[in-house]
Amino acid sequence: MSKLTSYLESNGYVKTALLVSEIIPNPWFKRLKDISYLATFRFAFDNSVEFTRYQHSIKTAYYLSRLMIENHIEEEIGIKVILQGLLHDIGHIFFSHIGERILRKSENFNHEEYGDIIINENFYSVFKIHNIHLPLIKEIPNQYKILLNSHIDLDTLQGITKTAKLLKIKKIDLEKLIMNMHYSENTKIWHINNTFYKEILNFWKLKRIIYQNYVYSIKNQFIEYLMMKYISRIKNLSKILIESKIINSLKNNINFMNELNKLNSLKDEDVTKINLKKTEKFNTDMNILENLGIDISNKNYIISKVKIFKNPGLIKIPRSLTDLNDFLGVHYHKEKRLYIFT
């Protein structure tokens, strides 16, 4: 019995525990074990910086369970919120958003739409037995959707705090943080105390650091480009990506994996030198590129093909508390001395 099902069962969410125990062993859910949450991070930064969509999904569902049970939300509602959290990434394919970007060009692929297809084709009968209608998100009252789809939903909170821990940037106690969030049945509003509010501000700063220094770093963008070029050449790409069997293809290509692992030693300043002519001296083994089948003979070939993103508005930190409150949908209640999360 997993920590999630054990917690649900011991706190009276018996029906939810039963459904979760049926979903987790399902092959379509288990395939998430082969799908990295961080895609290229293990190659760009450190081999230990790795966790899967499978782990992320279960953890997200666990934290949602804590919120539902600690706030005495009836199981009829809580079960839908928890299952939505558990299945929110079911439509992801190998290399997560990298694989999605590749297939979007050729097949207009969208992991959320594909997730709905997987749920309908593989979990419909299970949900029907327990009288749960699909799609789940439409069955969830609006005041709970903020936990599933907002600037600080549990999906985002879990993913960023776990990434920060792996990168050894800063540790945030997510469990303690979300336990400062309370629901009022009378007002249908979530309240957060000052401690939670300060932690949310710290979280937003942390998210900005991760995106600025890691996700949108020159090195990570370059490695994403190499991965996309390589993956795009694989035969039967659509079927392999969707079924996550590409892992076998990569593991069997020892040369490719070895070369990718060498990229750990690259620095951003090294990457910017890749636009040099082949005849010019380069302080990193050029075989890394040649063995990947990348044409480096044309000056600026690599860098011109790598899209270096600037920080999107989503991860900018508002300069004033008023701006931050409006951005996050948080408002201060003077009489109750609480922040209201709407």
ROKOL-544469 format. One record per residue (C-alpha): x, y, z. Coordinates in steps of 0.5 Angstrom, whole numbers, padded with zeros to 4 digits, always signed. Example, Ala and Ser with C-alpha at 12.3 -4.5 7.8 and 13.67 -1.06 7.14 Angstrom:
REM residues 2
+0025-0009+0016
+0027-0002+0014
This chain:
REM residues 342
+0000+0000+0000
+0003+0007-0002
+0003+0013+0003
-0002+0016-0001
-0007+0010-0001
-0005+0009+0006
-0007+0016+0008
-0013+0017+0005
-0016+0010+0008
-0014+0012+0015
-0017+0018+0014
-0024+0016+0012
-0023+0017+0004
-0024+0010+0003
-0027+0010-0004
-0022+0015-0006
-0016+0010-0004
-0020+0004-0008
-0020+0008-0014
-0012+0011-0013
-0010+0003-0012
-0013+0001-0018
-0010+0007-0022
-0003+0007-0020
-0002+0000-0023
-0005+0001-0029
+0000+0001-0035
-0002+0007-0038
+0000+0011-0031
+0006+0007-0030
+0009+0009-0037
+0010+0016-0033
+0016+0012-0030
+0019+0013-0036
+0018+0020-0037
+0022+0025-0034
+0019+0031-0031
+0026+0035-0032
+0027+0033-0039
+0034+0035-0040
+0037+0037-0034
+0040+0031-0032
+0045+0032-0038
+0045+0040-0037
+0047+0040-0030
+0048+0034-0026
+0046+0026-0027
+0042+0026-0020
+0037+0032-0022
+0032+0027-0024
+0025+0025-0022
+0019+0023-0026
+0012+0025-0028
+0010+0018-0024
+0013+0021-0018
+0011+0028-0019
+0003+0026-0020
+0003+0022-0014
+0006+0027-0010
+0001+0032-0012
-0005+0028-0011
-0002+0027-0004
-0001+0034-0002
-0008+0035-0005
-0011+0030+0000
-0008+0033+0005
-0011+0040+0004
-0018+0036+0003
-0018+0032+0009
-0015+0037+0014
-0020+0042+0011
-0026+0037+0012
-0028+0037+0005
-0033+0032+0004
-0030+0026+0000
-0036+0027-0006
-0032+0033-0008
-0025+0031-0005
-0024+0025-0009
-0025+0029-0016
-0020+0034-0014
-0015+0028-0012
-0016+0024-0018
-0015+0030-0022
-0009+0032-0019
-0006+0024-0020
-0008+0024-0027
-0006+0031-0029
+0000+0029-0033
-0003+0022-0036
-0002+0025-0043
+0005+0027-0043
+0010+0023-0047
+0017+0022-0047
+0022+0028-0046
+0015+0032-0043
+0015+0038-0047
+0020+0037-0052
+0017+0031-0055
+0010+0035-0055
+0014+0041-0058
+0016+0036-0064
+0009+0033-0065
+0006+0039-0064
+0009+0041-0071
+0007+0035-0075
+0001+0033-0071
-0002+0038-0067
-0001+0034-0061
-0003+0037-0054
-0001+0033-0048
-0008+0035-0044
-0012+0033-0050
-0009+0027-0051
-0009+0026-0043
-0017+0026-0044
-0017+0021-0049
-0013+0016-0045
-0017+0017-0039
-0023+0016-0043
-0021+0010-0046
-0017+0007-0040
-0021+0009-0034
-0028+0011-0036
-0031+0004-0034
-0027+0005-0027
-0030+0012-0026
-0037+0009-0028
-0037+0004-0023
-0036+0009-0018
-0041+0014-0021
-0036+0019-0023
-0037+0023-0029
-0032+0026-0034
-0028+0030-0035
-0026+0031-0028
-0025+0038-0028
-0032+0040-0030
-0035+0036-0024
-0030+0040-0019
-0033+0047-0016
-0030+0053-0018
-0027+0054-0011
-0023+0048-0011
-0020+0049-0019
-0015+0054-0016
-0012+0048-0013
-0011+0045-0020
-0010+0051-0024
-0007+0058-0022
-0001+0061-0021
+0001+0057-0015
-0003+0051-0016
-0001+0044-0012
+0002+0042-0019
+0007+0048-0020
+0008+0048-0012
+0011+0041-0012
+0015+0041-0018
+0018+0047-0017
+0020+0046-0010
+0022+0039-0012
+0027+0041-0017
+0030+0047-0012
+0031+0041-0007
+0035+0037-0013
+0039+0043-0015
+0041+0044-0008
+0038+0052-0009
+0034+0052-0003
+0029+0048+0001
+0022+0049+0002
+0018+0045+0007
+0012+0044+0002
+0008+0040+0007
+0008+0045+0012
+0007+0051+0007
+0000+0048+0005
-0002+0047+0012
-0003+0054+0013
-0008+0054+0008
-0015+0054+0010
-0022+0053+0007
-0028+0057+0010
-0035+0053+0008
-0039+0060+0009
-0035+0064+0005
-0033+0059+0000
-0026+0062+0000
-0019+0060+0002
-0015+0063+0007
-0008+0064+0008
-0004+0067+0014
+0002+0071+0014
+0007+0065+0014
+0004+0062+0008
+0004+0069+0004
+0011+0070+0006
+0013+0063+0003
+0009+0064-0003
+0013+0070-0004
+0020+0066-0003
+0017+0061-0008
+0016+0066-0013
+0023+0068-0013
+0025+0061-0013
+0021+0059-0019
+0024+0065-0022
+0031+0063-0021
+0030+0056-0023
+0027+0059-0030
+0033+0064-0031
+0039+0060-0029
+0037+0053-0031
+0031+0052-0036
+0032+0058-0040
+0040+0058-0039
+0044+0058-0046
+0047+0051-0044
+0040+0048-0043
+0037+0051-0049
+0042+0048-0053
+0042+0041-0050
+0034+0041-0052
+0036+0043-0059
+0040+0037-0060
+0035+0032-0057
+0030+0035-0061
+0034+0034-0067
+0036+0027-0065
+0029+0025-0063
+0026+0028-0070
+0030+0023-0074
+0027+0017-0070
+0023+0012-0075
+0016+0011-0072
+0017+0017-0068
+0009+0019-0066
+0008+0012-0064
+0015+0011-0060
+0014+0018-0056
+0007+0017-0054
+0008+0010-0052
+0015+0012-0048
+0019+0006-0052
+0024+0011-0054
+0027+0010-0047
+0030+0003-0050
+0032+0006-0057
+0036+0011-0053
+0039+0006-0048
+0041+0002-0054
+0045+0008-0057
+0051+0008-0052
+0054+0013-0056
+0049+0018-0056
+0048+0017-0049
+0055+0017-0047
+0056+0024-0052
+0050+0027-0048
+0053+0025-0041
+0059+0029-0043
+0055+0035-0044
+0055+0036-0037
+0062+0039-0037
+0060+0044-0042
+0059+0051-0039
+0055+0057-0042
+0061+0060-0045
+0063+0054-0048
+0056+0053-0052
+0057+0060-0054
+0063+0058-0058
+0060+0053-0062
+0058+0058-0067
+0066+0058-0069
+0068+0055-0076
+0070+0048-0075
+0077+0050-0077
+0078+0054-0071
+0080+0051-0064
+0074+0049-0059
+0076+0047-0052
+0071+0042-0052
+0071+0035-0056
+0068+0037-0062
+0066+0029-0063
+0060+0031-0058
+0057+0035-0064
+0059+0030-0070
+0057+0024-0066
+0050+0027-0066
+0050+0028-0073
+0050+0035-0072
+0053+0040-0078
+0058+0044-0075
+0061+0047-0081
+0057+0052-0083
+0058+0058-0078
+0053+0060-0073
+0049+0054-0075
+0048+0052-0068
+0046+0058-0064
+0042+0061-0070
+0037+0054-0069
+0037+0055-0061
+0032+0059-0059
+0034+0063-0053
+0028+0065-0049
+0028+0071-0045
+0024+0071-0038
+0016+0071-0040
+0012+0075-0036
+0009+0069-0032
+0016+0069-0028
+0017+0076-0027
+0016+0078-0019
+0012+0084-0019
+0015+0090-0016
+0010+0092-0010
+0006+0088-0006
+0000+0091-0009
+0002+0088-0016
+0004+0081-0013
-0003+0081-0009
-0007+0082-0016
-0002+0078-0020
-0003+0072-0015
-0011+0073-0014
-0009+0075-0006
-0012+0080-0002
-0011+0082+0005
-0017+0082+0010
-0016+0087+0015
-0021+0085+0020
-0019+0078+0020
-0012+0079+0019
-0011+0074+0014
-0010+0074+0006
-0015+0071+0002
-0014+0067-0004
-0019+0068-0009
